[in-house]
Amino acid sequence: GQAEPFAGLFTQGMVVHETYRSASGKWIAPSEIRFESAEGGRHAFLLDGGEEIEIGAIEKMSKSKRNTVDPDDIIASYGADTARLFVLSDSPPDRDVVWSEEGVQGAWRFVQRVWRLTGELGNVAAPVGAAAPADFGPESLQVRKATHRAVASVSENIERLRFNTAIARIREFANELTAALDEVEEPDVPADLAFAFREAADALVLLIAPMTPHVAEECWSDLGHEGLVAHTSWPQADPTLVAQEMISLPVQVNGKKRAEILVAHDASEETIRDEALKQDGVLRAMEGKPLKKFILVPKRIVNVVV
């Protein structure tokens, strides 16, 4: 017989949304209501008439329950890149995405931040195609290590279809670059640091391009490149810059060891949590149940409670 063309089938989650109902039982569309916070809770009211509306369960978007959101409205207000980034960053791709205005706004703010950050990096970066200096000082070496570790991590997560984790790592990389820029006194940027910032700026744009292609092309052009991001090779991590002291941590689910992870000795709790929760053994043991508690005993053990 004919062999299957793929090794496996990946089934993605669905986009879901709250449901809304009037006192008469009529389903109400999200575009027909407004929200208010009162008495420690969140309340919904009809735009036309002000009747309070029941906020129901979060369910798969459907025309019958009128809990759909028109993507054209989101694109008109925030742009296509924001819509793409939100859907990819909010949940693992095999789980449902709860559509929320707050989440969309958060994605939009990050798109704007990347735009500003690449502009700031461009102000202190070496010209496109500048040769690498013979030596790097501690500041430039720190920036280069952050860049190559981000490239390695994002590349791995995209290969594993963990787009939300890849985006979280890009956010972390953006934080690292912002901190590095805060230490710079313009315009006297040493050649080694200018080269490191050029490398970092280019990598940031290339890494986020699959999620936000439109703003990535604009940033790429503003950084001085003549070609398109879409025609540029994916960045490659230098193993000598990625290498760092690693430690092994056992991961337990409800008290039973299910996996072991290798992380940097100074990895943040967020990084350790992301690494632990993407392990196949951990995912199988969780059986799709929600995470109740994440307990990290630094440099010793991780406990996942469901």
Secondary structure, DSSP 8 states (H G I E B T S, - for coil): ----SSS-------EEEEEEE-TTS-B--GGGEEEEEETTEEEEEETTT--EEEEEEEEE--TTTT----HHHHHHHH-HHHHHHHHHHSS-TTS-EE--HHHHHHHHHHHHHHHHHHHHHHHHS--TT----S---HHHHHHHHHHHHHHHHHHHHHHTT-HHHHHHHHHHHHHHHHHHHHT--TT---HHHHHHHHHHHHHHHHHHTTT-HHHHHHHHHHTT-SS-GGGS------HHHH---EEEEEEEETTEEEEEEEEETT--HHHHHHHHHT-HHHHHHHTT----EEEEETTTEEEEE-
